[in-house]
Amino acid sequence: MPLDQLLIDLLACPFDKEPLVYFESTDVLYNPRLKKAFRVEGAIPVLLPSEATDVDSATAATYDADLAAGRGVLTGGGAASAPKSN
């Protein structure tokens, strides 16, 4: 079951508070900066830091290729490109 668009617009990584990449086909939220993945169970993201899994280099390369091919969705509603206020 895919994530609701409102949820996709709001989600951020619990570690670095930056956007994640959502792969609907595998129900995974991925942080390419930290090489961490979070599962999605029944349209509910499991974003507890203790539940994050480390992504090996081969899987990271697959995720990066999928993102480059347009098969991933950036979370955070474009917040990654907005300047941070102090």
Buried (B, 14 or more C-beta within 10 A) or exposed (E): EEBEEEBBEEBBBBEEEBBBBBBBEBBBBBBBEBBBBBBBEEEEBEBEEEEBEEBEEEBBEBBBEBBEEEBBBBBBBEBEEEEEEE
